[in-house]
Amino acid sequence: MKPLVEWLLPSTVSNQVKGHKLASSLFLVLSIVSIGRSLIHFLAPDGGAGTIAGIDLSFDGSQSVVFAFGLWGLSQLIYGFLQFLVAIRYRSLVPLMWLILIFETLGRMLVGVMKPPILLHTPPGGIANYLVLPFAIVMLVLTALPYKKKT
């Protein structure tokens, strides 16, 4: 049990890559994508609610939906910067961050089932969940595998 805890929550946080280097490198790419996605929700006039998510905003009170999407974008932006910080400075926490991404993705999928939205079309994030989840699981496993450099 202790090795599992030390793998996910190291007693000393460092910039040392754990496991296969690919998992850390792709985590950096993921962090940049996360920041870009969050900026769209944060800065777009409709927060992406209508233009990306396909929510009909032609009803009274739809500004509240736009407001919620803006807040969501801000939350995603903070999370994206944290991902970026881990990817460039605290890489020993990359396994934990992959695990958090797995739980976040599962949570979004669960909310979609519990509170299904009425949408004009399936948003990109709804489709991406089915790609991100197995990808994140594979990356988490790679962080547990010893990495051997080619000599």
N, C-alpha and C positions, 0 to 999 in steps of 0.2 A: 504493500500500500504506500509506503514511504517513497519509493521511486516514482510512482504515479503522481503523487503530490508534488514532488520536487521537479518533475517534468513540466507540470502545468503551472505551478506556483514556486519558482525557484527561490531559495532563501537569499541568493545574491542575484540581483538583476544585472545583466551585462549585455554587451552587443555581440556576444558569441552566438553563432548559428547553431541551433539544435537540429539534429536529424539531417535529412537531405536538403541541400542548399536550394533546390528548386522550390520548396515550400516557402522559404523566406523571400526568394526573388519574386515569386508570383504574388506573395502577400503585398509587396510594395506596389505592384501593378494594381492589385485590388484596391489599395488605399487611394490611389490616384483616381480610379474609376468612381469610388465612393464619394470623393470630394467633388468631382464633376457632376455626378448625379444630384448631390445635395444642393449644389449651387443653382441647378435648374429649378428645383422646388422652392428654394429660398428667394431667387431673383425673378423668376418668370411672373408676368403680370397675373396669371391665373394659378400660379404655383404648380402648373402642370396638371391641375385637376381636370380641366376640360381638354386641353391640347394633347396631353399624353395619356392620362388615365381614362379619358372618355366619359367623364361625368358630365351630365347635362347641367349646366349652370344657368339655365334660363328661368329659374324660379326665385321668388322672393326669399331672401336670406342666404342666397348662394355665396355671398361674400364671406360668410362664416366658414364655408368649405374651403375657400381660397385662403383664408386666415389659418385654418388648421393645416393646410398643405405647406404654408410658409413656415409655421412652427415646426412641422415635420422636417422640412429642409434644414432648418437651423439645428435641430437635434442630429440629423444625419451629418451635417457639416462638422459638428463637434466630434462625433464618432469617427468620421473620416480623418480628421486631424490626429486623433488619438491613434488610429491605425497607422497613419503615416509616420508618426513619432516612433511607434514600436518598430516599424519596418526599417527605419534608418538609424535608430539609436538604442533600442532596447529589444534586440532580436531574440533574446532568451525568452521573451513573453509571446513570441509568435504562436506556439502551440495553444496557449490560452486564448489568444485572439481568434484562431481558427475555430476553437470550441464555442466561443461566444457567437461567432458568425453562424455556426450550425444551429444553435438555440434561437438566435434571432430569426433565421430563415424559417425554422419550424414554427415559431410563434406567429410570424406573418401569415404562414399557410393556415394555421389553426384559426386565426382571426378571420381569414377569408371564408372559412367554412362556418364558423359560428355567427358571423355577421356579414353575410354575402352582400356585396354592393350591387346596385343596379347601374351597369355600365353600358356605354354604346359599343365598346369593343374591349378585348382583353389588353390591359396595359403591359408594356414590356417587362415590368417588374414581376407581374403575375406569371409570365412565361419563364423568366430568368430564375425564379425560385427553384424550378425543377432541374435547372442546370447547375445552379450555385450549390445546392445541397449535396449532391454526390461529389462535386468538385471539392468542396470544403472538407468532406469526410476523407477523401483521398489525400488531400494536403495535410490534414491532421495526422493521418497514418504515416505519411512521409516524414513528419517531424519526429516520429518515434523511431525511425529506422536509422541505423548508423550510416553515416556518409563516408564513402571511401573515395579519396581523390585518385584520379588516374595517374599512374607514374610512368 
